[in-house]
Amino acid sequence: MAQQLRGNDLRQLGFPEGRAIGLALAQLQRKHLKKLSHTEQLMLLQNLLANPNDYLTHLDWSHTAAALLPPPSRHIALAERKPYALFGAEYIDQSAIHQMETAMKLPVTVAGALMPDAHHGYGLPIGGVLATDNAVIPYAVGVDIGCRMALSVFALPPKHLEQRVQELRKMLVDNTRFGNRDVFRHGQKLDHAVLDRAEFQEIGFLRNKLDTAATQIGSSGGGNHFVEWGVVDILDPTNELGVPVGQYLGLLSHSGSRGLGASIANHYTKLAKDVCQLPSEAQHLAWLSLESEAGQEYWAAMNLAGDYASACHHQIHQRLAKALGERPLAKVENHHNFAWKERLATGQEVVVHRKGATPAGAGVLGIIPGSMTAPGFIVRGRGEATSLASASHGAGRAMSRTRAKQELGEADVRRYLQQHHIELIGGGVDEAPQAYKDIHAVMASQHDLVDVLGTFTPRIVRMEGGV
């Protein structure tokens, strides 16, 4: 192990007093850098000091490089706002529209659309779709990378729910875990190939994330994430599911990439902000060029997080199908909070960010949930160009979590759920059905974007807490 460098060693190299010295010394404590010899560490730091611009997108040294450069004399200027499509404008608050208009002023923006479930978020509004030129925006993807909906349809009638409420309730409690503390223990975990992915070793930032990913595999997040039993009503006889028109028992889950995705989002957003200085109103829209090392690493890490989120859903459905003793007739899965390389009608290749928006390409199947007391919809995308082949990802919030806690009482929410015959395990007033928009109004605003194949009506809902 190399002799530990100290602040005076860096000062003798020419490092200025201030933040850069502390950042450099902290980086040298990383395991793979501590293996370098004393001479190799000094040579690396000399090169960094002489050429900080070359390190602005380097995974290890971007923050130190930025600290070595003088403060930017000006921000990257925003451009004239480009036009974008707006669906269900009457249901969207002005703060979400303002955020979308800011995103449409980015120099890298090519096109955009705002879905009827849209509401305020960080950077891009939730429900925002943004196409960019060779650039990826971590906060336009979102913190919960690859958040997904997954539906299993079983060959059991709806009366199965009425007759076996307590048994199905117990299945949810025994076979699901929520939040950071309630995870599957040793001996309960299922293995998955995603944990063997090379990215965990090849991307420096991810080397210490494997343990957390392995701990949380097969579990769900908190907040609005859920696993629920309900009634699937197949309406379209031409559906691609191969399921006849009728009613069936269904299992629906909503969750994302857990701590892995959040860590990736926050880390690469900081890197993006270091190299992409935007005005304050646009700072959360900082981007990484896909030609940069950091951009390529984020892209690989994002795809890993998306696959990890899918693996979590597969394990949830695998556990519950086994407990039920049934194999599903059909499955539908889709995700949001992600970025895709796609081509516009003009033929231009772009990066399409869907933050809280469902992919709705021609023939693409998906699920758009409502609330605990309102149906969700099984849909087929129509590939509408003006929406960038997208649709809403749900009903969308009508109240913020803070406002819901202030205005809704727990007893009133429980009474409301009882009136709608909903069995709820866990959850809080911030996720009350009353805090969400009318899903029927949202769906009416996007009838040109998707065709409805069927519905899913919740009956037994499991969320964080409650046991």
N, C-alpha and C positions, 0 to 999 in steps of 0.2 A: 504494500500500500504506500502511496506517495506521501511524502512529508506534507502536512497540512499547510496550505498557504494562508497568510494573514493579510489584514488590510494594508499594512506597510509594504508587503510584497507587491500588491497591486498599485500602490501609490508610486513605487519606484519604477513600475512599468509605464507610468504616465496616466493612470486612471484618475479622473477628477474626484474631488471630495463629493460625497453625496450618495444618492440611491444606487448608482451603478455598482459600487464596491460591495455593498451588502447583497445585492441580487446575484453578483458573480460568485461570491463566497458561498451563498446558499446553494447555487446550482452545482458547485463542485462537490457538495456533500451527497449528490445523487449517486447511487450505487455504481452505475456504469461509468461515471466520470471519475469516481474515486480510484478506479482501476488504472487510470492513466499515471504515468510516471510524473515526477516533479517537473522535469524538463518539458514533457508533453503538455502538461497543464499550462506552463508559462508560455509556450509557443502558441497554444490555442488562444490564450488571453491576449497575447500581442497581436495576433491576426484579427481578433475581434475588435480590439481598440483601433487598429489601423483601418479596418473596413466594416464599420458597424452596419452600413446599409446592406451588406451581403448577408447579414444574419437576421434581418427583420422578419423573415418568415421561418426561421429555424426553430424547431420544436423546443430545444433546450435554451437557446440564447436570445430569443426575440425580445423578451422584456429587458434584458441587460442592454441589448443593442439600442433599443428605443431610449433607454435612460442615458446612453452616451451621446445621443444626437441632441442638438439644440431644439427647444420647443418649436413646433411648427408655426411659421409666421402666419399661416391662414389655414382654414379648414378646406377640405375638398368641397367645392361649390356644388350646390344642388342645381339641377337643370330645370327647365320649364316642365310643368306637370304634364305627363302623357295621359291620354284618355283611358278610361277603364270601364268595364261593365259593372253595373250595380243591380243586384237582384233583391227584391223585397225591401226597397229603401225605407218604406214606412215602418219597418220593424227594427231598423238599425240606428243606434244612438250616434250622436254627432262626434263623440270622441273617437269611435271606431272609424268613421268616415275621414276624420282629420288624419288619423294614423295612416290610412290607406293613401290619402292624397300626398302625404309626405313620402311614402314609399315609391309613389309614381314619379317623384322628382329625382330619384337616384340616377346618376349618370349611367349605371349599368342596367337600369330597368328597360325592358322591351314592351311588356304588356302586363295587364293585371285584371282581376275581377274580385268582387266582394259578394259573399254568399249571404242569404237572408237570415242566417243564424248568427251573423257577425256581432262581436262585442269587443270591448277594449282589451288589449293584451300588451305584452312588451315588444316593442319594435313593430312588427307587422301585427295587425289586429287578428284575433282569432276569427276564422272565417275568411281570411284573406288569401288570395292566390296571386303569386308574383312570379313573372318570367323574367330572367336576367340573362345577360350575355356573358357566358364563361365565368360566372361568379356565383359563389354560394354564400348565403347569409345565415349564420347559425341561429340567430334569434328569429329569422323568418321561417325556419324549420320548427323551432320551439325547444323547450327544455325537455319535455317528455318525448324524446325522439321515437318515431315509429309507433306511436299510440294507436291501438287497433280495436276493431270490433270483430268478434268471432261468434258464429252461430252454428249450432248443431241441431238438426231436425231428427226426431226419433219417431219410430212407427208405434206410438202410443197415443191414445185418445186424450182429449182435454180432461175428461173425468178422472184421469189418473192423478191430476193435480189436486182435485177436491178430495179424493179418497185417501191420499197418502201425504197430506200436508206435512205432518210432523216427521215422517220418514225422509221426505225430500229436503226439509229444513235441516235435518241432521246431516244429510249428505253434504250440503253446502258448508256447514260448520266444520265437518271433519276433513273436507278435501280442498278447502281454500284458505289462503292466508293473505292478510292485508297489512300495509304499512311497513315500517322499517324493523319493528321488533317482533312482529308475529309472523315468523317464517318457519318453513319446514325444518325439522331437526334431523340430526344424523340418523340414518335408518329409514327416514320417511322420504328422503329426496329421490327424485328420478334423475338419471343421467341424461345428458343431451350433447350431441356432437358440436353444438355451437360453442361449448366451453373449451373445445380443443382447437378453436380457430387460431391460425397463425398470427392474426392481428394483435392478439394479446401479448405476443412477444416482439413482433416486428415494429410496433408503434410504441415508442418510449413511454408516452403518457399512460398507456393502457397496461403497462407491466404490473402495476400494483392494484389493478381493478378486477383482476380475475377472481380473487377470493370473495369480494362482495357480490360479483355476478353469480358465483357458484352458490353463495348463501341464499340469494334472493330468487333463484331460478324456480319457476312454477308458481310464483306468488303475484299478488296484485298490489298496486299503489293505493294511496289514500285518496282523499278528495272525492271526485265524482266517479271513481272507478268502481266497478261492480261485477258480480256474477249472479245471474238470476234465471230461475225457471219461469216459463211462461207458455202461452198458447201461440203456435205458429198457424196462421191462416193463409194457405196458398190460394191465390185468386186467379192467376193467369195459367191457363192450361198449356200454354206454349213455353213455360218457364224452362230454363236450362238446368235446373236442379234435378230433373227427372222425377219429381214428386207430384203425384196427382193432386188436383184441386181437392181441398179438404182441410181439416184441422188436426194438428199434431202437437205433441209435447216438444218444447224447444228449450235449449240452453243458450243463453247469450252472455258474453263476457266483454268487458271494456277495460283495458289497461295498457301500459306501455313498457318502456325499457328500464324502469326502476332507477336505482342509483347510478347505474352505468350510463344511461342516456343523459341524466342531469349533469354528471361530471363532464361528459364530453361537451355538452352545450356550453357550460360555463367556462371551461378551459379555452375552447376555441373562439368563443365570443371575446374573451380578453385578448387573445392573439389578434383577432380581427381589429379590435379597437386600437391596438398598438400601431398597426400599419395602415389603418383607414380612418383618418381624422375627419369626422363629419360634424356639422353644426349640432348643437345640443338637442334639438328636436328630432334629429335623425340618428343619434349616436348608437342606439340599439340596432340599427340597420347596417352596421359595419360589415363589410364583406371580405372574403378571401378569394383571390383569383385561383381558378382551378389549375393554372399553370405553376402556382407556387407550391413549395413543399408542404406548407401548413394546409393549403387548400386540398391537396391530394390526400393528406393524412386525415383531415376532417371528413372527406368524402368516404374514405375507407372505414373510419370509425363510425360514421352515421349509418352506413349499411350494416355494419356489425351489430349496432344497437337495434336496428330494425329487425334483423334476423333473431336477435335475442328476445325481443318483445314477442315475436311470433312463436318462438319456442315456449315461452311462458304460457301463452294461450293453449298451445297444443297439449302441454302437460295438464293444465286445468281441465280441458275437455276429456283428455285420456283418463284422468282420475275419476271424474264424475260419470263417464260412460261405463267404466268398470264397476263403480258402485251401483249404478242403475241396472247393470246386467244387460245392456243393450248396445248395439252398434248403430251409429247414426245413419239415417237414410241419405243425408246430404249435409254438406258444410259450406258455409260462405264466410269469407274473411277479407277484410280490407283495412287499410291504415291511412292515417293522416300524420301531420307533424313530420313531414319528410320532403325530400327534394328528388326530382327525377330529371333525367336528360330526355327531352322530348323535342319534336319538330312542330313548329307552327304551320298553319295552312300555307304560309309563304315559302315554306321549306327551310326556314332558319332554325338551326338547333339552339335551344335555350335550356336553362335550368329552371324548372317549374317548382316553386315552393308552394306547398299546400299546408298552411298552418290552421289546423282545425277545419279542413275541407276534404271531402271524399273524392278520390279519383272516379271520374264518370266518363271514361272513354267509351266509344261505341261498343256495346256488348259486354262491358265490364260490370260484374256483379258487386253489390255492396249492401251494407246495412246502415240505415240512418235512424238512430234511436230517438224516442220521444222523451218521456220522463217516466217516473215510477207509475204514474196513473194514466199515461197516454201511450198509445201504440208506437212502435218503431216500424220502419218500412224496409222490406227487401226490395232492392231496386236494380234496374239494368240501365247503365249509362247510355246516353244518346250521342256522346262525342261532340257536344255543342262548342263551336270554336270560340264564341264570345265569352264563355265561362272558363276558357282554357281546359275544356273537358273535365269540369269539376262540379261538385254539388255540395250542399251543406253537410256537416258531420253530425248534426243533431238538431235539437230545437233551439239551442243557444240560450244563454242566460238573459232573463229579463231583470233580475236583481243581482247585484254583486253579492259576494259572500258576506261582506260586512253588513250590507243593508238587510239581507235575509235574516241574519242573526238579530238585528235590531227590531225588525218588524214582525217576525214570525215566532210564535211561542211553540215550544215542544209539544205541549198538550194539544194545541190546535192542529199541528202537523200530524200527530198520531191519529187524531180523530178523522182528519181528511183521508188518511191512508186506509183507515178502517171502513170508511164510507165507500171506498173504491175496491175493497176486498184485497188489499195488499198486505202481505206478511213481510215486514222489514226486520232484518237482523243488522244492527249497527246503524251507521249513517248519522247525520246531524241536520239541524234545521237549515244550514247553509246549502244543503242538497235537496231541500223540500221541493216537491213538484211545483208549488206556487212560485218558485224562484226562476222558473223556465218559461220560455215563450210557448205560444200555442203551436204545436208541431203541425197541425192541419193547415194553419195559415202559412207556415214556412214551406210546407210541401206544395201548396198552391202557387207559391212564388217561384217555384222551380220546375213546373210541369214540363217545360221545354228542355230540361236538363236530364231528367231520368224518367223511366217507365216503372210503375209499381207492379211487382210480381206477387207480393204478399205482405203480411203484417206480422208483428210479434208483440203480444200484449203481456207485460210482466204480471207475475202473481207472487212469487217468493223471491225477495231481493236480499242479497248479502253485500254489505259494504264494510268499511273499516269500523272496528269497535263492536260493542254489543255482546261479546261473549267473554 
